[in-house]
Amino acid sequence: MTSASTSPQPEQLPPPGKIYLDHVGWMVPDLALAATAFDGLGLPLTPLSVHGVTDPATGARTPTGTANPPAMLKAGGREILAPHGGIDNHTVAHLNASIARHIGVHLLAFSVADAEGAAARLSKDGFELQPTVHLRRTIEAADGTPAEVAFTVIRTGYDTFPEARCQMLQHHTPEHMWQPRYLPTESCITGLLEATLVVDEPAECALRFAKFLGRTPMADKDDRLILLDRGRLRFIKRANASNLFGAKLLPPNPSVAAITLSSSDIERTRDVFLSNGLHPGSLGAPHLLLDAAEGLGVHIVVVPAG
């Protein structure tokens, strides 16, 4: 564990053989719209980063046509993806198609200690993978100097998981990603616990994801769960989602319908939501529930940490 004065990077890096739910990604046409929504949640965004792929042999960086301002937590994070630079490629086309379907969470990212090893396993298990990408972004380090954040990212074909774009990544520069100044303090939100997917066949969908993640799904009544070494995925039918979230708008099947976050002080989190004009309901004390209209396309559940 780390103190508040140091980078929380040890909490972010999975040990060898482990896998974490690293972050979820919203896809939006307008970053200003997303920034307003995240301000209301008490989740500060880091400065805008323009994405690029670096050739390991030459060091040349090629823009990918997307940009994001991540929002970090002590455990995990979230990002907001939007088109950038007018670039036309398969990644941008998928982003635009996802946005046209609905604004919300369309990306599930899982972190591992060895991305190349994960790619070898996935290929052996029959997954068709896109070329490995070496993502690089330039940001401001904690001391104010320019710094490069680096990831190795493994991606399946975009049609492999119609529910959400899935990828595995390895962090190479966590000390720059999880800078204490970018972690939320006012809202007391601390971690990403769960992504809930609304699907027609939870058992079938969970099996596909479990094969990708190297885990075994569990039955929870009609739902299916995949427990990771940090975080989990839940797969539910639409009728169950309606019962869980009430008579509230759900994104179309299949999709990520909700995420669950943890809070070190649930009453303080509620107060921040209320003071920012949000309308937190409840799934039963002491849980909070924000409607998808206030969660930028997904329901947001907040539960006490620990």
Disulfide bonds with the S-S distance in Angstrom:
none
